[in-house]
Amino acid sequence: MGSVQPNWEQPAPASPAHFSSSQSPAELEEESRKIRRLQMVVSIVSQVIAQDAALTVEEASTMVADTRRLALGMFPDKELAFNLIFWPRLQRLMRERYRMQ
């Protein structure tokens, strides 16, 4: 039987420790704080959309738009990340709650 030979051509995945950061520890802490804040806001908005029976589709849409504005205000160069991470979750909730297409 043949043995599997390692592919030495491809580099091993780098761990976060291998990346050099131009950010100071204070800047890294501030970014972590902002990420936690955004995660909390998205979580709260998601819960309100899912659970508030009196919430209209217009009010929910406004909340989603405000969440997006907050995210882009906190992380102006990360629109793609927001669109990949949070937008699908919020859109799914809107579709489920309001039977939208």
Sine and cosine of phi, psi and omega as CSV:
sin_phi,cos_phi,sin_psi,cos_psi,sin_omega,cos_omega
0.00,0.00,0.60,-0.80,0.01,-1.00
-0.99,0.15,0.49,-0.87,0.05,-1.00
-0.99,-0.16,0.41,-0.91,0.01,-1.00
-0.99,0.17,0.81,-0.58,0.01,-1.00
-1.00,-0.10,0.72,-0.69,0.04,-1.00
-0.91,0.42,0.54,-0.84,0.05,-1.00
-1.00,-0.03,0.99,-0.16,-0.06,-1.00
-0.98,0.21,-0.14,0.99,-0.02,-1.00
-0.95,0.30,-0.53,0.84,-0.06,-1.00
-1.00,-0.07,0.73,-0.68,0.03,-1.00
-0.95,0.31,0.47,-0.88,0.07,-1.00
-0.94,0.35,0.51,-0.86,0.04,-1.00
-0.87,0.50,0.65,-0.76,-0.01,-1.00
-1.00,0.08,0.62,-0.78,0.09,-1.00
-1.00,0.07,0.33,-0.95,-0.01,-1.00
-0.83,0.56,-0.46,0.89,-0.01,-1.00
-0.92,0.39,-0.36,0.93,-0.02,-1.00
-0.99,0.15,-0.24,0.97,-0.01,-1.00
-1.00,0.08,0.73,-0.68,0.08,-1.00
-1.00,0.08,0.68,-0.73,-0.03,-1.00
-0.94,-0.35,0.71,-0.70,0.06,-1.00
-1.00,0.01,0.02,1.00,-0.01,-1.00
-1.00,-0.01,0.60,-0.80,0.07,-1.00
-0.97,0.24,0.27,-0.96,0.07,-1.00
-0.83,0.55,-0.60,0.80,0.03,-1.00
-0.91,0.41,-0.64,0.77,0.02,-1.00
-0.92,0.39,-0.63,0.78,0.05,-1.00
-0.90,0.44,-0.66,0.75,0.03,-1.00
-0.90,0.43,-0.67,0.75,0.03,-1.00
-0.89,0.45,-0.67,0.74,0.03,-1.00
-0.91,0.42,-0.65,0.76,0.05,-1.00
-0.88,0.47,-0.65,0.76,0.02,-1.00
-0.89,0.45,-0.69,0.73,0.00,-1.00
-0.92,0.40,-0.61,0.79,0.04,-1.00
-0.90,0.44,-0.71,0.70,0.03,-1.00
-0.88,0.47,-0.65,0.76,0.02,-1.00
-0.88,0.47,-0.71,0.70,0.00,-1.00
-0.90,0.44,-0.67,0.74,0.03,-1.00
-0.87,0.49,-0.64,0.77,0.01,-1.00
-0.91,0.41,-0.69,0.72,0.01,-1.00
-0.88,0.48,-0.73,0.69,0.00,-1.00
-0.89,0.46,-0.64,0.77,0.02,-1.00
-0.89,0.45,-0.70,0.71,0.00,-1.00
-0.91,0.42,-0.71,0.70,0.02,-1.00
-0.87,0.49,-0.67,0.74,0.02,-1.00
-0.88,0.48,-0.69,0.72,0.00,-1.00
-0.90,0.43,-0.67,0.74,0.01,-1.00
-0.89,0.45,-0.71,0.70,0.00,-1.00
-0.88,0.48,-0.67,0.74,-0.05,-1.00
-0.96,0.29,-0.51,0.86,-0.21,-0.98
-0.92,-0.40,-0.34,0.94,-0.06,-1.00
-1.00,0.09,0.97,-0.25,-0.05,-1.00
-0.91,0.41,-0.41,0.91,-0.04,-1.00
-1.00,0.03,-0.10,0.99,-0.06,-1.00
-0.95,0.31,0.82,-0.57,0.03,-1.00
-0.99,0.14,0.28,-0.96,0.03,-1.00
-0.89,0.45,-0.57,0.82,0.02,-1.00
-0.91,0.41,-0.68,0.73,0.02,-1.00
-0.91,0.42,-0.67,0.74,0.02,-1.00
-0.90,0.43,-0.66,0.75,0.03,-1.00
-0.89,0.47,-0.63,0.77,0.05,-1.00
-0.90,0.43,-0.66,0.75,0.03,-1.00
-0.89,0.46,-0.67,0.74,0.01,-1.00
-0.90,0.43,-0.70,0.71,0.01,-1.00
-0.89,0.45,-0.66,0.75,0.03,-1.00
-0.91,0.42,-0.61,0.79,0.04,-1.00
-0.90,0.44,-0.67,0.75,0.03,-1.00
-0.90,0.44,-0.69,0.72,0.03,-1.00
-0.88,0.48,-0.67,0.75,0.04,-1.00
-0.87,0.49,-0.73,0.69,-0.02,-1.00
-0.87,0.49,-0.71,0.71,-0.02,-1.00
-0.95,0.30,-0.44,0.90,0.11,-0.99
-0.94,0.33,-0.60,0.80,0.01,-1.00
-0.97,0.23,-0.60,0.80,-0.05,-1.00
-0.74,-0.67,0.97,0.24,-0.12,-0.99
-0.86,0.51,-0.50,0.86,-0.06,-1.00
-0.99,-0.11,0.24,0.97,-0.09,-1.00
-0.88,-0.48,0.55,0.83,0.00,-1.00
-0.88,0.48,-0.66,0.75,0.01,-1.00
-0.88,0.48,-0.68,0.74,0.02,-1.00
-0.87,0.49,-0.69,0.72,0.04,-1.00
-0.87,0.49,-0.71,0.71,-0.03,-1.00
-0.90,0.43,-0.48,0.88,0.00,-1.00
-1.00,0.04,-0.53,0.85,-0.12,-0.99
-0.99,-0.11,-0.81,0.59,-0.16,-0.99
-0.99,-0.14,-0.59,0.81,-0.08,-1.00
-0.84,0.54,-0.73,0.68,0.00,-1.00
-0.86,0.50,-0.61,0.79,0.02,-1.00
-0.89,0.45,-0.73,0.68,-0.01,-1.00
-0.92,0.38,-0.64,0.77,0.03,-1.00
-0.90,0.43,-0.66,0.75,0.02,-1.00
-0.87,0.48,-0.69,0.72,0.03,-1.00
-0.88,0.48,-0.68,0.73,0.02,-1.00
-0.89,0.46,-0.70,0.71,0.02,-1.00
-0.88,0.47,-0.72,0.70,-0.03,-1.00
-0.91,0.42,-0.70,0.71,-0.10,-1.00
-0.95,0.32,-0.68,0.74,-0.12,-0.99
-0.94,-0.34,0.19,0.98,0.02,-1.00
0.79,0.61,0.71,0.70,-0.02,-1.00
-1.00,0.02,0.38,-0.93,0.06,-1.00
-1.00,0.05,0.00,0.00,0.00,0.00
